Amino acid sequence: PAIWTLGTNINKVGWPACGEIDILEFVGYDPDRIHANIHTKKYNHINGNNIGSKFVVKKPWEDFHVYAIEWYPHRIDFFFDDMKYFSCSDNGEGTAAWPFRNTAQYLKINLAIGGTWGGEEGIDDSIFPQEFVIDYVRIYEKE
């Protein structure tokens, strides 16, 4: 499962120049590890220099958890159940490094199967069917 954002200007500037904020990413072959990342034109996994963090939570699927970001013009803070575990800041290198200041983002929620990362160690078809159960989604904006 993943909860992430993608720049609304993707059709104009392409990925990763549009910016991507990965609020939550799980990988099937490493189910207790929670990942958060940002991808930009300058910093992304294709260049091998994406900016992110990860940590382990034993069986996170057994309970509901709150995954959140606080997004400021020059910084994004990432939270798991009110615990801040990652913060990323604008380093002053321009929009190639920080496209998040003035670009709106689509919110995306998906259950991805396979791919170059998630499918790296194959897919165990015996796990199906699966569910991605979400209690709520909230978006707040400061005045």
DSSP file with accessible surface (Angstrom, degrees, kcal/mol):
  #  RESIDUE AA STRUCTURE BP1 BP2  ACC     N-H-->O    O-->H-N    N-H-->O    O-->H-N    TCO  KAPPA ALPHA  PHI   PSI    X-CA   Y-CA   Z-CA
    1    1 A P              0   0   47      0, 0.0    25,-1.9     0, 0.0     2,-0.3   0.000 360.0 360.0 360.0 154.1    0.0    0.0    0.0
    2    2 A A  E     -AB  25 110A  10    108,-2.5   108,-2.3    23,-0.2     2,-0.4  -0.996 360.0-166.5-148.7 144.2    1.0    3.6   -0.6
    3    3 A I  E     +AB  24 109A  30     21,-2.1    21,-2.1    -2,-0.3    20,-1.5  -0.995  38.9 139.5-126.6 121.6   -0.3    7.1    0.3
    4    4 A W  E     -AB  22 108A  43    104,-2.9   104,-3.7    -2,-0.4     2,-0.3  -0.926  41.8-125.0-155.4 171.1    1.5    9.7   -1.8
    5    5 A T  E     -AB  21 107A  10     16,-2.2    16,-1.3    -2,-0.3     2,-0.4  -0.916  14.0-164.4-126.3 158.1    1.2   12.9   -3.7
    6    6 A L  E     -AB  20 106A  19    100,-1.6   100,-3.4    -2,-0.3    14,-0.2  -0.996  34.8 -98.4-143.3 133.0    2.2   13.9   -7.2
    7    7 A G  E >   - B   0 105A   0     12,-2.3     3,-1.4    -2,-0.4    98,-0.3  -0.224  22.4-137.5 -55.1 133.6    2.6   17.3   -8.7
    8    8 A T  T 3  S+     0   0   53     96,-2.5     3,-0.4     1,-0.3    -1,-0.2   0.647 101.7  66.2 -68.1 -12.2   -0.5   18.5  -10.7
    9    9 A N  T >>> +     0   0   44     95,-0.4     4,-2.6     9,-0.2     3,-1.2   0.191  64.6 115.5 -92.8  18.6    1.9   19.9  -13.3
   10   10 A I  H <>5S+     0   0   42     -3,-1.4     4,-2.1     1,-0.3    -1,-0.2   0.864  71.8  55.2 -57.9 -37.5    3.2   16.4  -14.2
   11   11 A N  H 345S+     0   0  158     -3,-0.4    -1,-0.3     1,-0.2    -2,-0.1   0.774 115.1  40.3 -68.8 -22.2    1.8   16.7  -17.8
   12   12 A K  H <45S+     0   0  185     -3,-1.2    -2,-0.2     2,-0.1    -1,-0.2   0.883 133.8  15.9 -90.0 -45.9    3.7   19.9  -18.3
   13   13 A V  H  <5S-     0   0   66     -4,-2.6     4,-0.3     1,-0.1    -3,-0.2   0.567  97.5-138.9-109.3 -13.3    7.1   19.2  -16.6
   14   14 A G     X< -     0   0   28     -4,-2.1     4,-1.8    -5,-0.5    -1,-0.1  -0.038  40.3 -23.3  79.7 172.8    7.0   15.4  -16.2
   15   15 A W  T  4 S+     0   0   79      1,-0.3    25,-0.1     2,-0.2    -9,-0.0  -0.839 122.8  13.2 -97.4 138.3    8.2   13.1  -13.4
   16   16 A P  T >4 S+     0   0   22      0, 0.0     3,-1.7     0, 0.0    25,-0.4  -0.954 117.2  67.3 -98.8   6.6   10.1   13.7  -11.2
   17   17 A A  T 34 S+     0   0   25     -4,-0.3    -2,-0.2    23,-0.3    24,-0.2   0.812  96.6  60.7 -59.6 -26.9   10.3   17.5  -11.9
   18   18 A C  T 3< S-     0   0    0     -4,-1.8    -1,-0.3   -11,-0.1    -9,-0.2   0.714 112.7-121.3 -71.0 -20.4    6.7   17.7  -10.7
   19   19 A G    <   -     0   0    0     -3,-1.7   -12,-2.3   -12,-0.1     2,-0.3   0.260  21.9-143.5  87.8 142.5    7.7   16.4   -7.3
   20   20 A E  E     -AC   6  39A  22     19,-1.9    19,-2.4   -14,-0.2     2,-0.5  -0.991   5.7-163.2-140.7 134.1    6.4   13.4   -5.4
   21   21 A I  E     -AC   5  38A   0    -16,-1.3   -16,-2.2    -2,-0.3     2,-0.9  -0.972   7.4-158.1-119.8 112.9    5.9   13.1   -1.6
   22   22 A D  E     +AC   4  37A   0     15,-3.6    15,-1.3    -2,-0.5   -18,-0.2  -0.817  15.2 174.7 -93.8 102.1    5.6    9.5   -0.4
   23   23 A I  E    S+     0   0A  16    -20,-1.5     2,-0.3    -2,-0.9   -19,-0.2   0.853  73.0   5.3 -74.6 -37.3    3.7    9.7    2.9
   24   24 A L  E     +A    3   0A   3    -21,-2.1   -21,-2.1    -3,-0.2     2,-0.4  -0.970  65.1 170.9-150.8 129.7    3.6    5.9    3.4
   25   25 A E  E     -AC   2  35A  32     10,-1.2    10,-2.2    -2,-0.3     2,-0.4  -0.976   7.3-172.3-140.8 131.6    5.0    3.1    1.4
   26   26 A F  E     -     0   0A  42    -25,-1.9     2,-0.5    -2,-0.4     8,-0.1  -0.920  11.1-151.5-114.6 149.7    5.1   -0.6    2.3
   27   27 A V  E >   - C   0  30A   3      3,-0.5     3,-2.2     6,-0.5     6,-0.2  -0.988  15.6-135.9-122.9 127.1    7.0   -3.2    0.4
   28   28 A G  T 3  S+     0   0   69     -2,-0.5    -1,-0.1     1,-0.3    91,-0.1   0.805 102.2  52.3 -53.8 -38.5    5.6   -6.8    0.5
   29   29 A Y  T 3  S+     0   0   73     89,-0.3    -1,-0.3     1,-0.3    89,-0.0   0.559 118.8  37.7 -78.7  -4.3    8.9   -8.6    1.0
   30   30 A D  E X  S+C   27   0A  46     -3,-2.2     3,-1.7     3,-0.1    -3,-0.5  -0.513  73.9 166.6-138.7  64.8    9.7   -6.3    4.0
   31   31 A P  E 3   +     0   0A  56      0, 0.0    30,-0.1     0, 0.0    -3,-0.1   0.634  68.6  55.1 -69.3 -15.5    6.2   -5.9    5.6
   32   32 A D  E 3  S+     0   0A  47     27,-0.1    25,-2.9    28,-0.1     2,-0.5   0.452  89.4  91.0 -94.4   0.6    7.3   -4.4    9.0
   33   33 A R  E <   - D   0  56A  75     -3,-1.7    -6,-0.5    -6,-0.2     2,-0.4  -0.850  60.6-157.4-103.7 127.3    9.3   -1.5    7.5
   34   34 A I  E     - D   0  55A   0     21,-3.1    21,-1.8    -2,-0.5     2,-0.4  -0.866  12.5-160.2-103.5 132.4    7.5    1.9    6.8
   35   35 A H  E     -CD  25  54A  16    -10,-2.2   -10,-1.2    -2,-0.4     2,-0.3  -0.881  14.4-178.7-116.2 145.8    9.0    4.1    4.1
   36   36 A A  E     + D   0  53A   0     17,-2.5    17,-2.5    -2,-0.4     2,-0.3  -0.992  17.3 160.3-136.9 139.6    8.7    7.9    3.4
   37   37 A N  E     -CD  22  52A  17    -15,-1.3   -15,-3.6    -2,-0.3     2,-0.4  -0.985  29.9-143.2-150.5 159.7   10.5    9.6    0.6
   38   38 A I  E     -CD  21  51A   1     13,-2.5    13,-1.2    -2,-0.3     2,-0.4  -0.961  15.7-161.5-121.6 148.4   10.5   12.7   -1.6
   39   39 A H  E     +C   20   0A   9    -19,-2.4   -19,-1.9    -2,-0.4     2,-0.3  -0.999  17.8 160.5-129.0 130.8   11.4   12.6   -5.3
   40   40 A T        -     0   0    0      3,-3.5   -23,-0.3    -2,-0.4    57,-0.1  -0.825  55.8 -92.4-135.7 175.1   12.4   15.7   -7.3
   41   41 A K  S    S+     0   0  131    -25,-0.4    56,-0.2    54,-0.3     3,-0.1   0.905 128.4  35.6 -59.0 -40.2   14.2   16.3  -10.6
   42   42 A K  S    S+     0   0   87     54,-2.9     2,-0.5     1,-0.2    -1,-0.2   0.828 124.2  40.8 -82.9 -34.2   17.5   16.6   -8.7
   43   43 A Y  S    S+     0   0   39     53,-0.5    -3,-3.5   -27,-0.1     2,-0.3  -0.933  77.9 121.8-123.9 109.3   16.9   14.0   -5.9
   44   44 A N     >> -     0   0    6     -2,-0.5     5,-2.0    -5,-0.3     4,-0.6  -0.980  68.9-100.6-159.5 166.6   15.1   10.7   -6.9
   45   45 A H  T  45S+     0   0   94     -2,-0.3     3,-0.2     1,-0.2    -1,-0.1   0.772 116.7  60.5 -67.8 -24.7   15.6    6.9   -6.8
   46   46 A I  T  45S+     0   0  122      1,-0.2    -1,-0.2     2,-0.1    -3,-0.0   0.911 108.9  43.5 -68.3 -38.3   16.6    6.8  -10.5
   47   47 A N  T  45S-     0   0   95     -3,-0.4    -1,-0.2     1,-0.0    -2,-0.2   0.582 115.1-122.7 -76.4 -12.1   19.6    9.1   -9.7
   48   48 A G  T  <5S+     0   0   62     -4,-0.6    -3,-0.2    -3,-0.2    -2,-0.1   0.687  90.6  92.3  78.4  19.2   20.2    7.0   -6.6
   49   49 A N      < +     0   0   61     -5,-2.0    -4,-0.2     2,-0.1    -3,-0.1   0.036  45.7 150.2-135.3  28.9   19.9   10.0   -4.3
   50   50 A N        -     0   0   56     -6,-0.4     2,-0.5    -7,-0.2    -6,-0.2  -0.225  44.8-124.1 -59.8 155.9   16.3   10.2   -3.2
   51   51 A I  E     +D   38   0A  52    -13,-1.2   -13,-2.5    -8,-0.3     2,-0.3  -0.912  54.1 111.6-107.6 125.5   15.7   11.7    0.2
   52   52 A G  E     -D   37   0A  36     -2,-0.5     2,-0.3   -15,-0.2   -15,-0.2  -0.954  44.5-130.0-169.4-172.6   13.8    9.6    2.7
   53   53 A S  E     -D   36   0A  39    -17,-2.5   -17,-2.5    -2,-0.3     2,-0.3  -0.960  12.2-167.9-151.9 163.9   13.6    7.6    5.9
   54   54 A K  E     +D   35   0A 124     -2,-0.3     2,-0.3   -19,-0.2   -19,-0.2  -0.983   5.6 177.5-153.3 154.4   12.3    4.2    7.1
   55   55 A F  E     -D   34   0A  38    -21,-1.8   -21,-3.1    -2,-0.3     2,-0.4  -0.976  28.5-106.8-155.3 165.2   11.7    2.5   10.3
   56   56 A V  E     +D   33   0A  82     -2,-0.3     2,-0.4   -23,-0.2   -23,-0.2  -0.816  25.7 177.4-104.3 134.6   10.3   -0.8   11.7
   57   57 A V        -     0   0   28    -25,-2.9     2,-0.3    -2,-0.4    -2,-0.0  -0.989  36.9-117.7-130.1 121.2    6.9   -1.3   13.3
   58   58 A K  S    S-     0   0  165     -2,-0.4   -26,-0.0     1,-0.3    -2,-0.0  -0.449  87.9 -20.0 -65.3 120.4    6.1   -4.9   14.3
   59   59 A K  S >  S+     0   0   84     -2,-0.3     3,-2.0     1,-0.1     4,-0.3   0.899  72.5 180.0  48.7  60.2    3.0   -6.0   12.3
   60   60 A P  G >  S+     0   0    3      0, 0.0     3,-1.0     0, 0.0    -1,-0.1   0.753  73.1  68.4 -63.3 -18.7    1.7   -2.5   11.5
   61   61 A W  G 3  S+     0   0  150      1,-0.2    -2,-0.1   -30,-0.1    -3,-0.0   0.615  81.5  75.5 -75.8 -10.8   -1.3   -4.0    9.7
   62   62 A E  G <  S+     0   0  116     -3,-2.0     2,-0.3     2,-0.0    -1,-0.2   0.686 104.1  26.9 -77.1 -16.6   -2.8   -5.3   12.9
   63   63 A D  S <  S-     0   0  114     -3,-1.0     2,-0.2    -4,-0.3    -1,-0.0  -0.940  88.5 -97.9-137.8 160.9   -4.1   -1.9   14.0
   64   64 A F        -     0   0  131     -2,-0.3     2,-0.3    70,-0.0    70,-0.1  -0.585  43.3-172.4 -74.9 144.2   -5.1    1.4   12.4
   65   65 A H        -     0   0   41     -2,-0.2     2,-0.6    -4,-0.0    15,-0.0  -0.936  23.9-120.7-134.5 158.7   -2.3    4.0   12.4
   66   66 A V        -     0   0   55     -2,-0.3    15,-3.2     2,-0.0     2,-0.5  -0.908  24.2-172.0-104.7 119.0   -2.2    7.7   11.5
   67   67 A Y  E     +E   80   0B  48     -2,-0.6     2,-0.3    13,-0.2    13,-0.2  -0.940  22.0 160.5-107.2 128.3    0.2    8.6    8.7
   68   68 A A  E     -E   79   0B  35     11,-2.0    11,-3.1    -2,-0.5     2,-0.3  -0.973  29.7-156.6-148.2 157.9    0.6   12.3    8.3
   69   69 A I  E     -E   78   0B  39     -2,-0.3     2,-0.5     9,-0.2     9,-0.2  -0.968  11.2-149.9-130.3 150.2    2.7   15.1    6.9
   70   70 A E  E     -E   77   0B  88      7,-2.2     7,-2.6    -2,-0.3     2,-0.6  -0.992  23.7-159.7-113.9 117.2    2.9   18.7    7.8
   71   71 A W  E     +E   76   0B  95     -2,-0.5     5,-0.2     5,-0.2    -2,-0.0  -0.891  15.5 172.5-110.6 114.3    3.8   20.6    4.7
   72   72 A Y  E >   -E   75   0B  61      3,-3.3     3,-0.8    -2,-0.6    28,-0.0  -0.732  48.3-101.0-110.9 163.4    5.3   24.0    4.9
   73   73 A P  T 3  S+     0   0   75      0, 0.0    27,-0.1     0, 0.0     3,-0.1   0.860 121.8  23.7 -55.3 -33.4    6.8   26.1    2.0
   74   74 A H  T 3  S+     0   0   99      1,-0.2    16,-2.6    15,-0.1     2,-0.3   0.317 126.9  34.8-117.2   8.0   10.4   25.2    3.0
   75   75 A R  E <   -EF  72  89B  87     -3,-0.8    -3,-3.3    14,-0.3     2,-0.4  -0.983  52.4-156.6-161.1 147.5    9.9   21.9    4.9
   76   76 A I  E     -EF  71  88B   0     12,-2.8    12,-2.5    -2,-0.3     2,-0.4  -0.997  13.9-161.4-128.3 125.8    7.9   18.7    5.1
   77   77 A D  E     -EF  70  87B   4     -7,-2.6    -7,-2.2    -2,-0.4     2,-0.4  -0.903   7.9-150.1-106.8 137.4    7.6   16.8    8.4
   78   78 A F  E     -EF  69  86B   0      8,-3.2     7,-2.0    -2,-0.4     8,-1.2  -0.893  14.6-169.7-112.1 137.2    6.5   13.1    8.3
   79   79 A F  E     -EF  68  84B  32    -11,-3.1   -11,-2.0    -2,-0.4     2,-0.4  -0.929  19.7-166.3-130.4 148.2    4.6   11.5   11.2
   80   80 A F  E >  S-EF  67  83B  16      3,-2.2     3,-2.2    -2,-0.3   -13,-0.2  -0.985  88.2 -20.9-128.6 116.3    3.5    8.0   12.3
   81   81 A D  T 3  S-     0   0   65    -15,-3.2   -14,-0.1    -2,-0.4     3,-0.1   0.915 129.0 -50.4  47.6  50.9    0.9    8.0   15.1
   82   82 A D  T 3  S+     0   0  146    -16,-0.3     2,-0.6     1,-0.2    -1,-0.3   0.472 112.9 121.6  69.9   3.4    2.0   11.6   16.1
   83   83 A M  E <   -F   80   0B  94     -3,-2.2    -3,-2.2     2,-0.0     2,-0.6  -0.864  59.7-139.8 -97.2 118.6    5.7   10.7   16.2
   84   84 A K  E     +F   79   0B 111     -2,-0.6    -5,-0.2    -5,-0.2     3,-0.1  -0.670  32.9 162.7 -77.0 122.4    7.8   12.7   13.8
   85   85 A Y  E     +     0   0B  37     -7,-2.0     2,-0.3    -2,-0.6    -1,-0.2   0.483  59.1  26.8-119.8  -5.1   10.3   10.4   12.3
   86   86 A F  E     -F   78   0B  27     -8,-1.2    -8,-3.2   -33,-0.1     2,-0.4  -0.980  53.3-176.8-159.1 142.2   11.5   12.3    9.2
   87   87 A S  E     -F   77   0B  47     -2,-0.3     2,-0.4   -10,-0.2   -10,-0.2  -0.995   5.4-169.2-140.9 137.6   11.8   15.9    8.1
   88   88 A C  E     -F   76   0B   9    -12,-2.5   -12,-2.8    -2,-0.4     2,-0.3  -0.997   9.4-164.7-130.5 134.5   13.0   17.2    4.8
   89   89 A S  E     -F   75   0B  68     -2,-0.4     2,-0.3   -14,-0.2   -14,-0.3  -0.873  30.9 -99.7-123.1 152.4   13.9   20.9    4.0
   90   90 A D        -     0   0   28    -16,-2.6     8,-0.1    -2,-0.3   -16,-0.0  -0.484  29.7-160.9 -61.5 123.5   14.4   23.1    1.0
   91   91 A N        -     0   0   79     -2,-0.3    -1,-0.1     3,-0.2   -17,-0.0   0.310  41.8-107.6 -95.8   8.3   18.2   23.3    0.6
   92   92 A G  S    S+     0   0   67      2,-0.1     3,-0.1     1,-0.1    -2,-0.1   0.607  84.4 123.3  80.9  12.9   18.0   26.5   -1.5
   93   93 A E  S    S-     0   0   85      1,-0.3     3,-0.3     2,-0.0     4,-0.2   0.265  73.0-112.2 -91.6  11.2   19.0   24.7   -4.8
   94   94 A G    >>  -     0   0   41      1,-0.2     4,-2.1     2,-0.1     3,-1.2  -0.264  52.0 -41.6  91.0-174.7   15.8   25.8   -6.7
   95   95 A T  T 34 S+     0   0  115      1,-0.3   -54,-0.3     2,-0.2    -1,-0.2   0.730 126.8  66.8 -69.0 -22.8   12.8   24.0   -8.0
   96   96 A A  T 34 S+     0   0   39     -3,-0.3   -54,-2.9     1,-0.2   -53,-0.5   0.845 116.1  29.8 -64.2 -29.1   14.8   21.1   -9.4
   97   97 A A  T <4 S+     0   0    4     -3,-1.2    -2,-0.2     1,-0.2    -1,-0.2   0.722 137.0  24.5 -98.5 -26.7   15.5   20.2   -5.7
   98   98 A W    ><  +     0   0    8     -4,-2.1     3,-0.6     1,-0.1    -1,-0.2  -0.650  57.2 156.8-143.9  82.5   12.4   21.6   -4.1
   99   99 A P  T 3   +     0   0    7      0, 0.0     4,-0.4     0, 0.0     3,-0.3   0.395  59.2  88.8 -85.0   7.6    9.3   21.8   -6.4
  100  100 A F  T 3   +     0   0    2      1,-0.2   -25,-0.1     2,-0.1     5,-0.1   0.463  64.3  79.6 -88.9  -1.9    6.9   21.8   -3.4
  101  101 A R  S <  S+     0   0  113     -3,-0.6    -1,-0.2     1,-0.2   -27,-0.1   0.940 113.8   5.3 -73.6 -46.4    6.7   25.5   -2.6
  102  102 A N  S    S+     0   0  147     -3,-0.3     2,-0.5     2,-0.1    -1,-0.2   0.206 104.9  98.9-126.2  14.5    4.2   26.6   -5.2
  103  103 A T        -     0   0   32     -4,-0.4     2,-0.0   -85,-0.0   -96,-0.0  -0.929  64.2-135.1-112.4 122.9    3.0   23.4   -6.9
  104  104 A A        -     0   0   64     -2,-0.5   -96,-2.5   -97,-0.1   -95,-0.4  -0.324  22.9-145.4 -66.0 156.5   -0.3   21.8   -6.0
  105  105 A Q  E     -B    7   0A  28    -98,-0.3     2,-0.3   -97,-0.1   -98,-0.3  -0.960   8.1-128.7-129.0 141.4   -0.2   18.0   -5.5
  106  106 A Y  E     -B    6   0A 117   -100,-3.4  -100,-1.6    -2,-0.4     2,-0.5  -0.699  26.1-129.7 -77.7 141.3   -2.7   15.3   -6.3
  107  107 A L  E     -B    5   0A  76     -2,-0.3     2,-0.4  -102,-0.2  -102,-0.2  -0.839  29.2-170.8 -91.0 129.1   -3.3   12.9   -3.3
  108  108 A K  E     -B    4   0A  79   -104,-3.7  -104,-2.9    -2,-0.5     2,-0.4  -0.971  13.4-177.3-125.3 137.3   -3.0    9.3   -4.4
  109  109 A I  E     +B    3   0A  65     -2,-0.4     2,-0.3  -106,-0.2  -106,-0.2  -0.995  22.0 152.3-132.5 122.4   -3.8    6.2   -2.5
  110  110 A N  E     -B    2   0A  54   -108,-2.3  -108,-2.5    -2,-0.4     2,-0.7  -0.984  46.9-132.6-150.8 160.8   -3.1    2.8   -4.0
  111  111 A L        -     0   0   73     -2,-0.3     2,-0.3  -110,-0.2    21,-0.0  -0.934  37.1-163.8-111.9  97.3   -2.4   -0.8   -3.4
  112  112 A A        -     0   0   65     -2,-0.7     2,-0.5     2,-0.0    -2,-0.0  -0.691   7.0-163.0 -89.6 140.5    0.5   -1.5   -5.8
  113  113 A I        -     0   0   87     -2,-0.3     2,-0.2    10,-0.0     6,-0.1  -0.987  56.2 -19.4-123.6 125.2    1.5   -5.0   -6.7
  114  114 A G     >  +     0   0   20     -2,-0.5     4,-0.5     4,-0.2     5,-0.4  -0.541  68.2 139.4  86.4-145.5    4.9   -5.7   -8.3
  115  115 A G  H  > S-     0   0   62      3,-0.3     4,-1.0    -2,-0.2    -1,-0.1  -0.246  74.5 -58.5  88.1-179.8    7.1   -3.1  -10.0
  116  116 A T  H  4 S+     0   0  128      2,-0.1    -1,-0.2     3,-0.1    -2,-0.0   0.791 135.7  26.8 -72.8 -26.0   10.8   -2.6   -9.9
  117  117 A W  H >4 S+     0   0   86     -3,-0.2     3,-1.5     2,-0.1     4,-0.3   0.869 127.5  38.8 -98.2 -59.6   10.9   -2.2   -6.1
  118  118 A G  H 3< S+     0   0   26     -4,-0.5     3,-0.4     1,-0.3   -89,-0.3   0.807 122.2  44.3 -64.5 -29.6    7.9   -4.1   -4.7
  119  119 A G  T >< S+     0   0   20     -4,-1.0     3,-2.3    -5,-0.4    -1,-0.3   0.356  80.0 109.5 -96.1   7.8    8.3   -6.9   -7.2
  120  120 A E  T <  S+     0   0  121     -3,-1.5    -1,-0.2     1,-0.3    -2,-0.1   0.811  89.7  31.7 -53.2 -37.1   12.1   -7.1   -6.7
  121  121 A E  T 3  S-     0   0  133      1,-0.4    -1,-0.3    -3,-0.4    -2,-0.1   0.088 123.4-101.2-109.5  20.5   11.8  -10.4   -4.9
  122  122 A G    <   -     0   0   48     -3,-2.3     2,-0.4     2,-0.0    -1,-0.4  -0.148  38.0 -81.4  87.2 176.6    8.7  -11.7   -6.8
  123  123 A I        -     0   0   76     -3,-0.1     2,-1.1    -4,-0.1     3,-0.1  -0.984  25.4-140.3-125.4 128.7    5.1  -11.8   -5.8
  124  124 A D    >   -     0   0   96     -2,-0.4     3,-1.8     1,-0.2     4,-0.2  -0.759  14.0-167.6 -88.3  98.7    3.5  -14.4   -3.6
  125  125 A D  G >  S+     0   0  119     -2,-1.1     3,-1.4     1,-0.3    -1,-0.2   0.688  77.4  77.5 -63.3 -15.6    0.1  -15.0   -5.3
  126  126 A S  G 3  S+     0   0   94      1,-0.2    -1,-0.3    -3,-0.1    -2,-0.0   0.644  80.2  70.8 -70.7 -11.3   -1.1  -17.0   -2.3
  127  127 A I  G <  S+     0   0   73     -3,-1.8    -1,-0.2     3,-0.0    -2,-0.1   0.648  82.5 142.9 -77.7 -14.2   -1.6  -13.7   -0.4
  128  128 A F    <   +     0   0   83     -3,-1.4     2,-0.1    -4,-0.2     3,-0.0  -0.508  38.0  48.1 -84.2 147.2   -4.6  -12.8   -2.6
  129  129 A P  S    S+     0   0  125      0, 0.0     2,-0.3     0, 0.0    -4,-0.0   0.537  76.6 174.6 -80.0 159.6   -7.2  -11.5   -2.1
  130  130 A Q        -     0   0  104     -2,-0.1     2,-0.3     2,-0.0    -2,-0.1  -0.869  17.6-150.8-126.6 161.1   -6.0   -8.4   -0.1
  131  131 A E        -     0   0  165     -2,-0.3     2,-0.6     2,-0.0     0, 0.0  -0.976   9.6-155.1-131.5 147.9   -7.6   -5.3    1.3
  132  132 A F        -     0   0   61     -2,-0.3     2,-0.5     2,-0.0   -21,-0.0  -0.946  25.3-164.3-118.1  99.5   -6.3   -1.8    1.9
  133  133 A V        -     0   0   89     -2,-0.6     2,-0.5     2,-0.0    -2,-0.0  -0.809   8.0-174.4 -97.1 124.0   -8.7   -0.6    4.6
  134  134 A I        -     0   0   71     -2,-0.5     3,-0.1     1,-0.1    -2,-0.0  -0.969  14.6-166.9-120.9 125.1   -8.7    3.2    5.3
  135  135 A D        -     0   0  111     -2,-0.5     2,-0.3     1,-0.3    -1,-0.1   0.908  69.0 -22.9 -76.7 -45.1  -10.7    4.7    8.2
  136  136 A Y        -     0   0  100      2,-0.0     2,-0.4     0, 0.0    -1,-0.3  -0.991  45.4-146.1-161.6 160.3  -10.4    8.3    7.1
  137  137 A V        -     0   0   80     -2,-0.3     2,-0.4    -3,-0.1    -3,-0.0  -0.998  22.9-178.7-130.7 128.5   -8.5   10.9    5.1
  138  138 A R        -     0   0  148     -2,-0.4     2,-0.4     2,-0.0    -2,-0.0  -0.994  10.8-169.3-130.5 141.0   -8.3   14.5    6.3
  139  139 A I        -     0   0  137     -2,-0.4     2,-0.3     2,-0.0    -2,-0.0  -0.998   9.9-174.3-129.5 126.4   -6.6   17.5    4.8
  140  140 A Y        -     0   0  185     -2,-0.4     2,-0.4     2,-0.0    -2,-0.0  -0.911   8.3-160.9-118.4 149.5   -6.2   20.7    6.8
  141  141 A E        -     0   0  183     -2,-0.3     2,-0.1     0, 0.0    -2,-0.0  -0.998  19.4-128.5-131.0 130.2   -4.9   24.1    5.7
  142  142 A K              0   0  165     -2,-0.4    -2,-0.0     1,-0.1     0, 0.0  -0.463 360.0 360.0 -71.5 146.9   -3.7   26.7    8.1
  143  143 A E              0   0  241     -2,-0.1    -1,-0.1     0, 0.0     0, 0.0  -0.426 360.0 360.0 -75.6 360.0   -5.2   30.2    7.6
